[in-house]
């Protein structure tokens, strides 16, 4: 890894995206951005920048806006990363759970920790992100205030972990994309790969059925297919797909060629090694 590499993420220091940055690029400079778009702009304008962006969560599903930002800024996916998410109830030093009256965090984190909130009759305050909530509690220095955030956020902002692993369901995992301005396709070897694409179909009957037929006839597996609306219209949608395989595999090339016959537009977002998380419990 280059020593001068910089990695941008959305959120305050201590966010789960920051945690993912440290796991993937432990020696890189991690730069916090207030919005996803700000992070995309950094990578678009400078090839030394990579961004690490959450694409989906095992409990909450797709992360809003990302599917629109990817085609807008035309960054390439270099890798994927699966980050385990463990929520913690944080308060100022010296506070206890019985002192707390309010809890603030991102809406998804609040929704994933409903049991402890109800058990302690806490007033919920929705915030932009988890680490920002921890920062707010640290600055306010009020024993009645708490935040749901990562262990890293507690360390950065000097907060007490009043209770760890407070999520209602275990196995909470977020999938991240590592993206950059330039293509970075790995050499085609005897490994597991993912090829990701976005396409828009021609507006004809059975277009999706015909477009996907090439994957079946060529024995290529789709591991994800999602639709999302084209901006300012209800008439058409874009489709996002993850395909098992490398773009240099002849079978996948034939499947993509067939797909191309039925699309107005087809963009390959990246080819990258499948993360080991995909093979756990298989």
Residue, then its C-alpha position, 0 to 999 in steps of 0.5 A: x500500500x502507498x504510504x501517501x494514500x488517503x481514505x475518505x469516509x462519511x461521518x465523524x471520527x469513530x463512525x463504523x465507516x471509520x472503523x472499517x477504514x482502520x481495518x482495511x487501511x490501518x496505515x492510511x490517513x482517514x479523512x472524515x466527510x460530512x456527507x457521502x457526496x463530499x467523500x465521492x468528490x474527494x476521490x473523483x478529483x484526486x487519484x491518491x484518494x480512496x473512499x470506503x462507503x457502506x452499501x448495505x446492512x444485513x438488518x437495515x438493507x440498502x444504504x440510501x443514496x449510494x446507488x445514485x452517487x455511484x453512476x453520478x461520479x463513475x468511481x470504480x469499485x476496488x474491493x469489498x469489506x464486511x464490517x461487524x457492527x456492535x452497538x454500545x450505550x455510551x455516557x459521560x465518565x462517572x454516569x450510570x444507566x439509571x442516570x440516563x433520560x435520553x439516547x441519541x444516535x442514527x435512526x438505524x442504530x436506534x431501531x436496532x437497539x429497541x429493547x434496551x431503550x424500552x427497558x430503560x424508558x429512554x427518550x429517543x433523539x435521532x441524529x445524523x450519525x452514531x459518532x456525531x452523537x457520541x461527540x455531542x454527549x461528550x461536549x454536553x457533559x450531561x449525565x442524563x444524555x447517552x449515545x449509541x455508537x462504537x467502542x472506537x467512538x467511546x475511546x475518541x470522545x472519552x466516554x464510558x461504555x455503560x453497556x456493550x453489545x446492546x443490539x437486539x439481534x447479533x450478526x449485524x454486518x455492513x458491507x462496504x465498497x472501497x472505491x477510487x477514480x481509476x480502474x483496478x481490476x485484479x488479474x484473472x486467477x483461480x480465485x473467487x471474484x465479483x463483477x458489479x454493474x449498473x444497467x438501464x433496460x430498453x423499454x420493450x416487453x420482457x426486456x428484463x427476462x431476456x437480459x438475464x437469460x444470458x446468465x442462465x444459459x452461460x451458467x453464471x450466478x447472480x448474487x444480487x439484483x436490485x432496482x432503483x428509480x431513475x431520477x425524475x421519472x416513474x417510468x424507468x428504473x436502473x438495475x444494480x447487479x453483483x455477478x459471481x466471476x471475473x470479467x475476463x471469464x469467457x462465460x461471464x463475457x458472453x452473459x454480459x454480451x447478451x445483457x448488452x443487447x437488451x440495455x440502453x446503458x451498461x456500466x461495469x462498476x468494478x471487478x474485485x476479489x470476493x471477501x472471505x465473509x461470503x464463504x463463512x457458514x457455507 
